[in-house]
């Protein structure tokens, strides 16, 4: 059984290199029996590295957003079972990555989509990944940016099971092994059918619009204000 760990600093923020490595790793495991996806250390992923985004300017932002969408698709479309072991905070992009998995365990931290609190628009591919697991609760989660503790997250569908930290990896591996025992064609065909409506709604028509919005002066100013407020907090 393959265990993939998101690893980038103390809270596993998502930057261009991390996204590209994760996409490449998942592609290389397209024939694995099943995967467990977790975070290194105390977090699953605290989301986008906003400081790097500001410092990198428009060119970096464009590359980053294309890579971010690529990771969301790579997780959501992976042909084999992926079980998330959410070991700590899973915020914004981290939450979307977890939502794209087939089953989610959580043991600590908070989870939620905080994009609008930062001031950045929510891409369609991310929205549909959240809607796939949270259904009618999606609008409330997205519009408020509320982050949830494990039991709260289970109640709205963002996670499937809450376990103690020392039992997290074992529980995720056991679920992955159970999925792997299902004939591969049967699992994959069922997974594709379950996700067909979400895939149709994801599309790729809003990519240029999203990139334009993220690189616009008002949105960049909102990101900088958010970072300044974090420093003062």
C-alpha positions as CSV (number, residue, x, y, z in Angstrom):
1,X,0.0,0.0,0.0
2,X,1.4,3.4,-1.0
3,X,1.4,6.3,1.5
4,X,1.8,9.8,0.0
5,X,2.7,12.6,2.3
6,X,2.3,16.3,1.5
7,X,5.5,17.9,2.9
8,X,6.4,21.6,2.7
9,X,7.3,23.4,5.9
10,X,5.6,23.2,9.2
11,X,2.0,23.3,7.8
12,X,2.6,21.9,4.3
13,X,1.6,25.0,2.4
14,X,1.0,24.6,-1.3
15,X,3.5,26.2,-3.6
16,X,4.3,25.6,-7.3
17,X,6.9,22.9,-6.6
18,X,4.8,21.0,-4.1
19,X,1.8,20.9,-6.5
20,X,4.0,19.7,-9.4
21,X,5.6,17.0,-7.2
22,X,2.2,15.8,-5.9
23,X,0.7,15.6,-9.4
24,X,3.8,13.7,-10.7
25,X,3.7,11.3,-7.7
26,X,0.0,10.6,-8.2
27,X,0.5,10.0,-11.9
28,X,3.3,7.5,-11.1
29,X,0.9,5.6,-8.8
30,X,-2.0,5.3,-11.3
31,X,-1.6,1.5,-11.1
32,X,-1.2,1.2,-7.3
33,X,-3.8,-1.0,-5.5
34,X,-4.8,2.0,-3.4
35,X,-3.2,5.1,-1.8
36,X,-3.3,6.9,1.5
37,X,-2.8,10.6,1.3
38,X,-1.7,12.5,4.4
39,X,0.4,15.4,5.6
40,X,3.9,15.4,7.1
41,X,4.0,16.5,10.8
42,X,1.2,18.4,12.4
43,X,-0.9,19.5,9.4
44,X,-2.5,17.9,6.3
45,X,-2.1,21.2,4.3
46,X,-2.9,24.7,5.4
47,X,-3.5,25.7,1.8
48,X,-1.9,28.1,-0.6
49,X,1.4,29.7,0.2
50,X,0.0,33.3,-0.1
51,X,3.3,35.0,0.7
52,X,5.0,33.2,-2.2
53,X,2.0,34.1,-4.4
54,X,2.4,37.8,-3.7
55,X,6.2,37.8,-4.0
56,X,6.0,35.8,-7.3
57,X,3.9,38.3,-9.1
58,X,1.6,37.7,-12.1
59,X,3.7,35.1,-13.9
60,X,4.1,32.9,-10.8
61,X,0.4,33.2,-10.0
62,X,-0.6,32.0,-13.5
63,X,1.7,29.0,-13.3
64,X,0.6,28.3,-9.7
65,X,-3.1,28.4,-10.5
66,X,-2.7,26.0,-13.4
67,X,-0.8,23.6,-11.2
68,X,-3.4,23.9,-8.4
69,X,-6.2,23.0,-10.8
70,X,-4.0,20.2,-12.0
71,X,-3.6,18.7,-8.5
72,X,-7.4,19.0,-7.8
73,X,-8.1,17.1,-11.0
74,X,-5.3,14.6,-10.4
75,X,-6.8,13.7,-7.0
76,X,-10.4,13.7,-8.1
77,X,-9.8,11.7,-11.3
78,X,-7.2,9.2,-9.9
79,X,-8.3,5.8,-11.2
80,X,-7.4,4.0,-8.0
81,X,-8.8,4.4,-4.5
82,X,-7.3,7.3,-2.5
83,X,-8.0,7.5,1.3
84,X,-7.2,10.8,3.1
85,X,-5.7,10.6,6.5
86,X,-6.3,14.2,7.7
87,X,-3.8,14.5,10.5
88,X,-4.3,18.3,11.2
89,X,-5.4,21.5,9.6
90,X,-6.8,21.1,6.0
91,X,-7.6,24.6,4.9
92,X,-8.6,26.0,1.5
93,X,-6.7,24.0,-1.1
94,X,-5.9,21.4,1.5
95,X,-9.6,20.9,2.2
96,X,-10.2,20.6,-1.6
97,X,-7.5,18.0,-1.9
98,X,-9.0,16.0,0.9
99,X,-12.5,16.3,-0.5
100,X,-11.3,14.8,-3.8
101,X,-10.3,11.6,-2.1
102,X,-12.6,8.6,-2.0
103,X,-12.8,8.4,1.8
104,X,-11.6,10.7,4.6
105,X,-10.5,10.1,8.1
106,X,-9.7,13.0,10.4
107,X,-8.0,13.1,13.8
108,X,-7.1,16.7,14.6
109,X,-7.1,20.3,13.5
110,X,-9.7,22.1,11.5
111,X,-11.0,21.8,7.9
112,X,-12.7,24.3,5.6
113,X,-12.6,26.5,2.6
114,X,-11.4,30.0,3.5
115,X,-10.9,31.4,0.0
116,X,-13.5,34.2,0.3
117,X,-12.1,35.3,3.6
118,X,-8.8,35.9,1.8
119,X,-10.5,37.6,-1.0
120,X,-9.8,35.2,-3.8
121,X,-12.5,33.6,-6.1
122,X,-13.4,30.0,-5.8
123,X,-12.5,27.9,-9.0
124,X,-15.2,25.7,-10.4
125,X,-13.1,22.5,-10.1
126,X,-12.7,23.2,-6.4
127,X,-16.3,24.1,-5.8
128,X,-17.5,20.9,-7.4
129,X,-15.1,18.8,-5.3
130,X,-16.5,20.3,-2.2
131,X,-20.1,20.0,-3.4
132,X,-19.5,16.3,-4.2
133,X,-19.0,15.6,-0.5
134,X,-20.9,18.4,1.3
135,X,-23.9,18.7,-1.0
136,X,-26.4,21.4,0.1
137,X,-24.0,22.6,2.8
138,X,-21.5,23.8,0.2
139,X,-22.8,27.3,-0.2
140,X,-22.7,28.0,3.5
141,X,-19.1,26.5,3.8
142,X,-17.8,28.5,0.9
143,X,-19.5,31.8,1.6
144,X,-18.7,32.0,5.3
145,X,-15.2,30.4,5.1
146,X,-16.0,28.6,8.4
147,X,-13.5,26.0,9.5
148,X,-14.7,22.9,11.3
149,X,-13.4,20.6,14.0
150,X,-13.4,16.9,13.1
151,X,-16.8,16.0,14.5
152,X,-18.4,19.1,12.9
153,X,-16.7,18.2,9.6
154,X,-18.1,14.7,9.8
155,X,-21.6,16.1,10.4
156,X,-21.5,18.0,7.1
157,X,-19.8,15.3,5.0
158,X,-16.3,16.8,4.7
159,X,-14.9,13.8,6.5
160,X,-16.3,10.2,6.8
161,X,-14.8,9.1,10.1
162,X,-13.2,10.7,13.1
163,X,-10.4,8.7,14.8
164,X,-7.8,9.3,17.5
165,X,-4.4,10.6,16.2
166,X,-2.6,7.4,17.1
167,X,-5.1,5.3,15.1
168,X,-5.3,7.5,12.0
169,X,-2.8,5.9,9.7
170,X,-3.9,2.4,10.6
171,X,-7.5,3.2,10.0
172,X,-6.7,4.8,6.6
173,X,-4.5,1.9,5.6
174,X,-7.2,-0.6,6.5
175,X,-9.8,1.2,4.5
176,X,-7.4,1.5,1.5
177,X,-6.8,-2.3,1.7
178,X,-10.5,-2.9,1.7
179,X,-10.9,-0.8,-1.4
180,X,-7.9,-2.5,-3.0
181,X,-9.6,-5.9,-2.5
182,X,-12.4,-4.9,-4.8
183,X,-11.7,-5.8,-8.5
184,X,-9.9,-2.8,-10.0
185,X,-12.3,-2.5,-13.0
186,X,-15.4,-2.6,-10.7
187,X,-14.0,0.1,-8.3
188,X,-12.9,2.4,-11.1
189,X,-16.1,2.1,-13.2
190,X,-18.2,2.8,-10.1
191,X,-15.9,5.8,-9.1
192,X,-16.3,7.3,-12.5
193,X,-20.1,6.9,-12.5
194,X,-20.3,8.4,-9.0
195,X,-18.3,11.5,-10.1
196,X,-19.7,12.0,-13.5
197,X,-22.0,14.9,-12.7
198,X,-19.3,16.7,-10.7
199,X,-16.8,16.2,-13.6
200,X,-19.3,17.6,-16.1
201,X,-19.8,20.7,-13.9
202,X,-16.0,21.2,-13.3
203,X,-15.2,21.7,-16.9
204,X,-12.3,24.0,-17.7
205,X,-14.0,27.1,-19.0
206,X,-13.3,29.4,-16.0
207,X,-9.5,29.0,-16.0
208,X,-8.6,32.2,-17.8
209,X,-11.2,34.1,-15.8
210,X,-10.0,32.8,-12.5
211,X,-6.4,33.6,-13.4
212,X,-7.4,37.1,-14.4
213,X,-9.2,37.6,-11.1
214,X,-6.4,36.3,-8.9
215,X,-3.9,38.6,-10.7
216,X,-6.2,41.7,-10.6
217,X,-5.2,44.6,-8.3
218,X,-8.2,44.4,-6.0
219,X,-7.6,40.7,-5.3
220,X,-3.9,41.1,-4.9
221,X,-4.6,43.9,-2.5
222,X,-7.0,41.7,-0.5
223,X,-4.4,39.0,-0.2
224,X,-1.8,41.4,1.0
225,X,-4.3,42.8,3.6
226,X,-5.1,39.3,4.8
227,X,-1.4,38.5,5.2
228,X,-0.9,41.8,7.1
229,X,-3.8,41.0,9.4
230,X,-2.3,37.5,10.1
231,X,1.0,39.2,11.2
232,X,-0.8,41.5,13.6
233,X,-3.0,38.6,15.0
